[in-house]
C-alpha cells in the first residue's frame, strides 16, 4: 500500500483574517481594562457619610454582595488577560478549533 502525502500549503492571511484578529485584540483589551478598572474601584472605595450627626463608614468588605462583585471582577480581569495572551501566542495558527476554544473561554 502506498501512502500519499497531501500537498498542503500554508495560506497567507487575507484582509478578513487580519480584521478579525485586530477586532479580537481590541475587544479583549477593552474587556481587560474595564474589568481591572471595576475591580480597582470596588477594592479601593472608602466612603464616610454623616447622617444626623453620626458618621458612617462604608467599604466593600461590609457587604457580601459587594465582596462577590469585587472578586468576580478580579477573576474576569484574570481570564481576560489570559485570553489576550493566548490570542497573541495562537495568532499564527488560528483554526476553527482554536476559535471554538476561544468561544468556550468567553462564555
Secondary structure, 3 states (H helix, E strand, C coil): CCCCCCCCCCCCCCHHHHHHHHHHHHHHHHHHHHHHHHHHHHHHCEEEEEECCEEEEEEHHHCHHHHHHHHHHHHHHHHHHHHHHHHHHCHHHCCHHHHHHHHHHHC
